[in-house]
Every structure is written in structure tokens, then in C-alpha cells.
């Protein structure tokens, strides 16, 4: 089933779900990726400077990797298309109005928003308010 591209449907239907636990972003040299894959990153991205790993906080701590800032992950439970226009802008704006930073990972089925752990509750509330402001037609 293809993802949804209609912004009104995406906003009205998105259900922000706060994942258990805290996560951190860490960078390791690309040549060391194999040494860190056992930490079971929930995300990774290769850049010129190294490989960014998104790790559970405790896994990073046990590996001696940086553990700040602690982030929480909010998954928008709606199958958004990778070609959808405006969804990221809409939720980034809503969070920005609340003074909450947002680090977004768009995966095949869902968007995942990493916010500072201390702001997680306010972020979920802001996203719920955004969705409720766009009722289904």
C-alpha cells in the first residue's frame, strides 16, 4: 500500500506515539562501524565525517560513547509517503512555536521525531493539538 501524500489527511490522521526509553546521537569513524553495530542502533547515517548512530542511551553509556543530549523518539503513526509535501514543515513549525527542537528521521512507513527528553510531553501535546486542528473531512 502506498503512503499518504495528502497533507490534510496526514495531519488529521497522525497519531504521535512516544517510544519507551531515551536515545542519543553518536558519531563513529566509518571504519569502526562494524565494531559498534552490536549496539543495535535504531538508525544510522553515513556522512563525510563519520557514521551517525542513533542508540539507546544505555547502550551508548555501556560502550563509553557520549550520552548527551538525551532524546525521546515520537513516531507519527500514519503511513506517510516519502513524496508527501509539507508534513515536516507543519510539525516542525508546531514544535518550534513551543521552543522544542526536532530532529527528524523519515523512514519508509513513518516519520520519527527526536526531541530533547525534557520536552517530550510538551512535544506530544503540541503534535496532538496540530492533528486535532485538522479534523478529517
N, C-alpha and C positions, 0 to 999 in steps of 0.2 A: 504494500500500500504506500503510495507516495505521500510525502509530508505536506502539511498545510502551508499555503503561501499567502492566503488572505489575512491581512493584518488584524482586521476586526475579529475574525474567528479565533486567531491566535491569542489576542488579548483577552477576549471573553472566556476562552476555554482553558487558559493556562492555569495550572494548579502548582503553586510554589511549594515544594517539599524540602524541608531541611533535613539533610543527611545526618546520621549519627557521627559523632567524633569531630576532631579538628584535623586540619591539613596544613602543610607548609609547601612552599615552592623552594626547591634547592637546585643548584646547578653543579653538574659534574663534567669533567672532560669527556668528550665523545669516546675517547679510547678507554674510559673507565666504565662505560655504560654496563657492560656485562658483569662488572663487579657489584653493581647496585640493583640489577633487575630483580634479585631475590627479595628486595624490599617491597615488591608488589605496588609500584606506582599506579595511581588511578589515571594518570595522564603523563605524557612526555612529549617534548617538542625539541627538535634539533635546531640550534642556532649556530652562527659562526663561532661564538664564544664558548659553546659547550651544549650539553643536553639539560634542559629544564625538566626536573621530575616533580610531579605533584604527589606528595607522600602523606600517608597518615602521620600525624605528629609523633606518635610513639615510635614508629619505625625509623623516622629521621633521628629522633633522640638516641635510640639504641645504636644507630650507625655513626653517631658523632657528627651528624650534619646539622646545619643551622635550623633552629626551631622557632624562629620569629620572622615575620608576624604569623600568629596562629589565625587560620582562616576556617570558615564554615562553608559548606557547599549547599547551595539551594538548586535543586533540579526543577525545571519547569516541565511538569508532566503533561506535555502536549507534543505530538509528533510534528515539529516544525521542519519545513523544507530548508535545505541549505541555500535555496534561492529566495527565501522569504525576504521581503524588504521592510525595514522599519521596526522589527521586533527588538533588536538590540538597542536601537536608539530610544525606543519607548521605555524599556525598563531601566536603561542607564540614566535617562532623564529623571525618572521617578526616584531612583536611588540617589541621584545627585542632588535633588531637591531636599533630601533628608541628610545630606552631608555624608553619604556612605559610598566608599569606593567599591568598584565592582570589577572583578577580573573574570572574563567570560571565556568559557570553552564551549564551542559549538561542536557537538558530536553528531553522529548520523541521525539519531532519533530525537535528541533533546538538547536544549541549552542548559549549561551548568554555570552558575554564578558563584564565584568565591568572594566572600565578604569578610571583613575583619570579624573575628569571633565575638567581640564585644557588641557588635552591631547586628548580629544575626536575627534577633527577634524583631527589631525595628525594620530590617530589610524584608523579612517575610510579610510583615504587616503592610509595608509600602507596596509590595508586589500584589498582595491580595486586594488592596484598595484600587490599584491600577486595573486589575481584572474586573472587579465589581463595577468600575466606572464605564465598562464596555459590555453591557449586557448582550447576551445572544439575541439575534434577531428572529 
